[in-house]
Amino acid sequence: MPAPDAPDGFPALTSEAQAATTVPPGNRHASQPRIPFASARRTAAGNAGYDAKFERIVGVLRRDSRLIRDIKRVAGLYGIDPVHMLGAIVGEHTYNYDSLDSAQSYYVKALSYAGIRMEFSLGGEHVEEFVKRPQFDRCNAGRKDTNTLWNCYQRVWDGTFRGKRVDGTSYPQKTFNEAFFQPLFAGQSFGLGQLSPLTVLMMSDKVAKTSGLEKLSPGNEQEIYRAAMDPGRSLHYMAAILRDAIDAYRVVANVDISKNPGLTATLYNLGDPWARASEYRRRRAAGTQTWPVENYYGWLVNEKIEVLRGLL
């Protein structure tokens, strides 16, 4: 699968660039980086240690042969090693979520959202209307894929509206996702891949083009939640996120991270891979960094890579 052009604001390497350098497998940190307090608090509240949660998740995956087949099939569509998807699932459910019962439980939960009325709005103004303001004109100029478009909206929100007073209205000190895309539970992501509605919208074009699933609109909130919750769909969005991270580092920094699942897991956890690839490129050019570095979440994936490969 060829890498795409860089989104607006992220300079790609010239066509004369040499073949991408492969980042070595394994961790750069000798020991696991510090785990954030929020993750530690969630784990303590559930009376389960990280090792116990990891083993439980691996056990669920080992028993669900249908899910493993689906992961392999979807990974193939997006041109990635399926172990990247396993890393994202294991990382999310070890550190950012309490449990993984089965893929079937997410099918059931997806159905429960069908009858819930929800709206992606702030102060009664829907996000579709909000982004028509003149501050977003540069985002709306020309034809852009959904990843570029929603990343642009997010940057304008951060630079112009977040925590500021604009045209007589004060806006909250919240991320774009927190301000508009959490009508049910603050700080919550959903489904097998713990996806946020905004992330689903960003990946909509890539998923539609690759899988044949319909393109999503921010005005159809139920379908976005279904995409996040239903494993038959959410696996595609997970794969698209991981593919996008690999593409970002190849296009912007000329390195291939596809052989290091801990790095793709790190980017899945942190988000914003194009900006992170750009920062890594700057640091490497300045001689202050040799390779991209995993965080606590990606460190676990690399540390347990043989266990994850054993599931396949």
C-alpha positions in Angstrom: 0.0 0.0 0.0 1.6 3.3 -1.1 2.0 6.0 1.5 -0.2 9.1 1.0 0.8 12.7 0.6 1.4 14.5 3.9 -1.6 16.4 5.3 -1.5 20.2 5.2 1.1 21.6 7.5 3.4 18.5 7.5 6.2 18.7 5.0 7.0 15.4 3.2 10.4 14.4 2.2 11.4 15.1 -1.4 11.0 12.4 -4.1 14.8 12.0 -4.1 14.8 10.7 -0.5 16.3 7.3 -0.1 14.4 4.2 0.9 13.0 4.5 4.4 15.3 3.3 7.2 13.7 0.5 9.3 13.5 1.2 13.0 14.9 -1.8 14.9 12.4 -4.0 16.8 12.3 -3.9 20.6 12.4 -1.2 23.2 14.7 1.7 23.4 14.0 2.1 27.2 15.7 -0.5 29.4 12.7 -0.4 31.8 9.1 0.6 31.4 8.5 4.3 31.4 6.3 5.7 34.2 2.6 4.8 33.9 0.3 7.8 34.1 -1.6 8.3 37.4 -5.0 8.0 35.6 -4.3 4.5 34.4 -2.9 3.5 37.8 -6.1 4.9 39.5 -8.4 2.9 37.2 -6.5 -0.3 37.8 -6.4 0.2 41.6 -10.2 0.8 41.5 -10.7 -2.5 39.8 -8.6 -4.4 42.3 -6.5 -5.8 39.5 -2.8 -5.5 38.7 -1.5 -4.8 35.2 -0.1 -8.3 34.9 -3.4 -9.9 35.8 -5.2 -7.7 33.4 -2.8 -8.5 30.6 -3.1 -12.2 31.2 -6.9 -12.0 31.3 -7.0 -10.1 28.0 -4.6 -12.6 26.3 -6.8 -15.4 27.6 -9.9 -13.9 26.0 -8.2 -13.4 22.7 -6.8 -16.9 22.8 -10.3 -18.3 23.1 -11.9 -16.1 20.4 -10.6 -17.7 17.2 -13.2 -15.9 15.1 -11.9 -12.5 16.3 -8.3 -13.5 15.6 -9.4 -14.5 12.0 -11.1 -11.2 11.6 -8.0 -9.3 12.8 -5.8 -11.1 10.4 -8.3 -10.4 7.5 -8.7 -6.7 8.3 -4.9 -6.2 8.8 -4.3 -7.7 5.4 -6.7 -5.2 3.8 -4.7 -2.3 5.3 -1.3 -3.8 4.6 -0.2 -4.2 8.2 1.0 -7.0 10.4 -1.9 -8.1 12.6 0.3 -8.0 15.7 -0.1 -4.2 15.5 -3.8 -4.6 16.1 -3.3 -7.1 18.9 -0.9 -4.6 20.5 -3.5 -1.8 20.4 -6.2 -4.0 21.9 -4.0 -5.4 24.7 -2.6 -2.0 25.5 -6.0 -0.3 25.7 -7.5 -3.0 27.9 -4.5 -3.3 30.2 -4.1 0.4 30.9 -7.1 2.4 29.7 -10.0 0.1 30.3 -11.0 -2.4 33.0 -11.7 -5.6 31.1 -12.3 -7.3 27.8 -15.0 -9.9 28.1 -15.5 -10.9 24.5 -16.0 -9.4 21.0 -19.6 -10.5 21.2 -20.2 -8.3 24.2 -19.3 -5.3 22.1 -21.8 -6.3 19.4 -24.5 -6.2 22.1 -23.3 -2.9 23.4 -23.4 -1.5 19.9 -27.0 -2.3 19.6 -27.8 -0.5 22.8 -26.6 2.8 21.4 -29.1 2.6 18.5 -32.0 4.2 20.4 -30.0 6.8 22.4 -30.4 10.4 21.2 -27.0 12.2 21.1 -25.6 15.2 19.4 -22.0 16.4 18.8 -22.5 20.0 19.9 -21.3 22.7 22.3 -23.7 25.2 23.9 -26.4 24.0 21.5 -24.4 24.5 18.4 -23.7 21.4 16.3 -20.1 20.9 15.3 -21.1 20.8 11.6 -22.3 24.4 12.0 -19.4 25.5 14.2 -16.8 24.6 11.7 -18.5 26.8 9.0 -17.2 29.9 10.9 -14.6 32.0 9.0 -11.8 30.9 11.4 -12.0 27.5 9.7 -12.0 28.8 6.1 -8.5 27.5 5.4 -9.6 24.0 6.5 -12.7 24.2 4.2 -10.8 25.5 1.2 -10.3 22.8 -1.4 -11.0 19.1 -1.2 -9.4 17.4 1.7 -9.6 13.8 3.1 -11.3 13.4 6.4 -8.1 12.9 8.3 -6.6 16.2 7.0 -9.9 18.1 7.5 -10.6 17.1 11.1 -7.0 17.5 12.1 -7.2 21.1 10.6 -10.4 21.8 12.6 -8.7 20.5 15.7 -5.7 22.8 15.2 -7.9 25.9 14.6 -9.9 25.1 17.7 -6.7 24.8 19.8 -5.2 28.0 18.4 -8.3 30.2 18.2 -11.0 29.0 20.5 -9.7 26.8 23.3 -9.8 28.6 26.6 -10.4 32.0 24.8 -13.1 34.5 24.4 -14.2 34.9 20.7 -16.9 37.2 19.4 -18.2 37.7 22.9 -18.4 33.9 23.8 -16.0 32.2 26.2 -14.9 28.7 25.2 -13.8 25.9 27.5 -10.3 24.9 28.2 -11.0 21.5 26.6 -9.7 19.6 23.6 -11.8 19.7 20.4 -12.8 16.1 21.2 -13.8 16.9 24.8 -15.8 20.0 23.7 -17.9 18.5 20.9 -17.6 14.7 20.8 -18.5 13.4 24.3 -22.3 13.7 24.6 -22.5 10.5 26.7 -19.5 10.1 29.0 -16.8 12.6 29.5 -13.3 11.2 28.8 -14.8 8.0 27.4 -13.8 6.0 24.4 -15.6 3.0 23.1 -15.4 -0.6 21.9 -12.7 -3.1 21.3 -10.2 -0.5 20.1 -11.4 2.2 22.6 -12.1 4.7 19.8 -13.3 8.2 20.2 -16.0 9.6 17.8 -13.5 12.2 16.5 -11.0 9.5 15.6 -13.6 7.6 13.8 -14.5 10.7 11.7 -10.8 11.3 10.9 -10.4 7.7 9.6 -13.7 7.7 7.7 -12.2 8.3 4.2 -9.4 5.8 4.6 -11.8 3.1 5.9 -14.4 3.8 3.2 -11.8 3.6 0.5 -10.2 0.4 1.8 -13.1 -1.6 3.2 -16.2 -0.4 1.3 -17.9 0.7 4.5 -19.9 3.9 4.1 -18.3 7.3 4.8 -19.6 8.8 8.0 -21.0 12.2 8.7 -20.8 14.1 12.0 -24.6 14.5 11.8 -25.2 10.8 12.1 -24.0 10.2 15.7 -25.5 6.8 16.1 -23.6 5.4 13.1 -20.4 6.8 14.4 -20.9 5.1 17.8 -21.9 1.9 16.0 -18.6 2.1 14.0 -16.7 2.5 17.3 -18.6 -0.3 19.1 -19.3 -3.0 16.6 -16.1 -5.1 16.1 -17.2 -5.8 12.5 -16.5 -2.2 11.9 -14.2 -1.0 14.6 -11.4 -3.3 13.5 -11.3 -1.4 10.3 -10.9 1.9 12.1 -8.2 0.5 14.3 -6.3 -0.8 11.3 -6.6 2.6 9.6 -5.2 4.4 12.6 -2.2 2.0 12.7 -1.7 2.3 9.0 -1.8 6.1 9.3 0.9 6.1 12.0 3.2 4.0 9.8 2.5 6.2 6.8 3.2 9.4 8.9 6.7 8.3 9.9 7.5 7.0 6.4 6.3 10.1 4.6 7.5 12.8 7.0 10.6 11.3 8.6 11.6 8.6 6.1 11.7 5.8 8.7 9.7 2.5 8.7 8.2 1.7 12.1 6.2 -1.2 10.8 8.6 -3.7 12.4 8.2 -2.2 15.8 4.7 -2.8 17.2 5.6 -1.0 20.4 5.9 2.2 18.4 2.6 1.8 16.6 1.0 1.0 19.9 2.5 4.2 21.4 1.1 6.3 18.6 -2.3 4.6 18.9 -2.3 5.6 22.5 -1.0 9.1 22.0 -2.6 10.1 18.7 -1.5 12.9 16.3 1.1 10.7 14.5 1.9 13.3 11.8 2.8 16.0 14.3 4.9 13.5 16.3 6.7 12.3 13.1 7.4 16.0 12.3 8.9 16.6 15.8 10.9 13.4 15.5 12.3 14.5 12.2 13.3 17.8 13.7 15.0 16.2 16.7 16.9 13.7 14.4 18.1 16.5 12.2 19.3 18.4 15.3 21.2 15.2 16.4 19.2 14.9 19.7 17.3 11.7 18.9 18.3 8.6 16.9 15.1 6.5 16.9 11.4 7.1 17.8 10.8 6.0 21.4 8.0 3.9 22.9 6.0 5.0 25.9 4.8 2.8 28.8 2.0 1.4 26.7 4.2 0.5 23.7 6.9 -0.8 26.0 4.6 -3.5 27.2 3.7 -4.5 23.7 7.3 -4.9 22.7 8.1 -6.7 26.0 5.3 -9.2 25.4 5.7 -9.4 21.6 6.2 -13.2 21.6 3.1 -13.8 23.6 1.1 -11.6 21.1 2.6 -13.4 18.1 1.6 -16.7 19.7 -2.0 -15.6 19.4 -1.7 -15.5 15.6 
